[in-house]
Amino acid sequence: MSAPLRSVEGQDEAGILREISAALQGLRFGSVEITVHNGQVVQIERKEKFRLQPPAAGKQA
């Protein structure tokens, strides 16, 4: 059972969902953390990781 999201700082449910979608856009490796207090979304945090490949053997940078 899910309850509808309440308005947060002038944002409606659709606005919050757009912000979450924007945080996910283009994310290949990482996470999106949504913080809720008293039933309201108060923070959306995006953590992105970049995977670096070591240079191939015999090649110099």
Long-range contacts (C-beta under 8 A, 24 or more apart in sequence): 3-39, 5-40, 5-41, 6-39, 6-40, 8-40, 8-41, 8-42, 16-41, 19-44, 20-44
